[in-house]
Amino acid sequence: MLSCKKEQNPVPFTSVNIHVFNIESDPQYSALRSPLNSVYVSSSNCVGYNCNGVVVFRAKVEGGHDDYKAFDRTCTHEADTCAMEIDSAFPDLLVCPCCGSVFSMIGGYMQQGPAKHPLREYSCDFYDGDLYIR
């Protein structure tokens, strides 16, 4: 029997509320001064699905609201256990150390499998030098 129903992303929507003060001048986030770079968001609280964390990616540098993207670090193939890592050679890619899936942070899509679902993306708002991730 065939079904027209789409498979759900195994990484559920997770409530996050992260406020990064002065992201453009904070040395911890200095890589984000250039486009196509990414950094892990540090927090004293558990963030992301299963506390796997969040990564911020700077898509472009135009001073607009859509310059930044934030993604859950949980792999959509191994949703219970694996926190993805930024590729050291290509900081616009996230790689799962468990299954080998590779995701582009430009659109959140899987570049190389076995994962079948895109990254779970969070909303980013940039206002007065601060980044708000929800």
C-alpha positions in Angstrom: 0.0 0.0 0.0 1.3 3.4 -1.0 0.8 6.5 1.1 0.9 10.2 0.0 1.7 11.2 3.6 5.1 12.8 4.0 7.5 11.3 6.6 8.1 13.6 9.5 11.5 15.0 10.4 12.8 12.9 13.3 14.1 16.0 15.0 11.0 17.6 16.5 10.5 21.3 16.9 12.3 22.3 20.1 11.8 25.5 22.0 14.9 27.6 22.2 15.4 31.1 23.4 19.0 32.3 22.9 20.1 35.9 23.1 23.7 36.6 21.8 24.8 40.0 22.9 26.9 42.1 20.4 27.5 39.1 18.1 29.6 41.1 15.7 32.1 42.3 18.3 32.2 39.2 20.6 35.5 37.4 20.0 33.8 34.0 20.5 31.7 34.7 17.3 34.5 36.4 15.3 34.3 33.8 12.5 30.8 35.2 11.7 32.3 38.5 10.5 32.8 36.8 7.2 30.0 35.2 5.2 29.8 31.4 4.8 31.2 30.8 8.3 29.7 29.1 11.3 30.1 28.7 15.1 28.6 26.7 17.9 26.4 28.7 20.2 27.5 28.4 23.8 25.0 28.4 26.5 24.9 27.5 30.2 21.5 25.9 29.5 20.7 22.8 27.5 19.8 24.0 24.0 18.5 22.1 21.0 17.0 18.7 20.8 18.5 16.3 23.3 20.8 19.1 24.4 22.9 18.5 21.2 23.3 22.3 20.8 22.8 24.9 18.1 25.1 26.2 15.4 24.9 29.7 13.9 25.8 30.3 10.2 26.3 33.6 8.5 24.9 33.4 5.0 25.9 36.9 3.9 27.0 40.2 5.2 24.5 42.8 4.3 23.2 44.0 7.6 19.9 42.4 7.0 17.6 40.2 9.1 18.4 37.2 6.9 22.2 37.3 7.3 22.1 34.7 10.0 20.7 31.1 10.2 20.6 28.8 13.2 20.3 25.1 13.1 19.9 22.3 15.6 23.0 20.1 15.7 21.0 16.9 15.9 21.4 14.7 12.8 18.1 13.9 11.2 19.2 10.3 10.6 20.4 9.5 14.1 18.1 11.9 16.0 18.6 10.4 19.4 22.4 10.4 19.8 24.4 12.4 17.3 25.5 16.0 17.5 26.8 17.2 14.2 30.1 19.0 13.8 31.2 21.9 11.6 33.4 20.7 8.8 36.8 22.2 9.4 37.5 22.7 5.6 34.1 23.9 4.7 32.4 25.8 7.5 29.2 26.0 5.6 28.7 22.3 6.1 27.6 20.2 9.1 28.8 16.5 9.3 27.4 13.8 11.4 30.2 11.8 13.0 27.9 8.8 13.5 26.3 8.2 10.1 28.4 10.4 7.8 25.5 12.6 6.5 26.6 16.0 5.3 24.3 19.0 5.4 24.6 22.5 3.8 23.8 25.3 6.1 23.0 27.6 3.1 19.6 25.9 2.8 19.7 23.2 5.5 19.5 20.4 3.0 21.3 17.1 3.1 24.1 16.8 0.6 25.2 13.3 1.3 23.1 10.5 3.0 21.8 8.3 4.7 19.8 11.2 6.3 16.7 12.0 4.3 15.4 15.1 6.1 16.7 18.7 6.2 18.3 20.3 9.3 15.9 21.6 11.9 16.2 25.4 11.5 15.4 28.0 14.2 14.3 31.6 13.6 16.9 34.3 13.9 16.3 38.0 14.5 19.2 40.5 14.3 18.5 43.7 16.1 20.8 46.5 17.4 23.9 44.2 17.3 22.3 41.3 19.1 21.1 38.0 17.7 17.9 36.3 19.0 17.4 32.7 18.2 14.0 31.1 18.7 
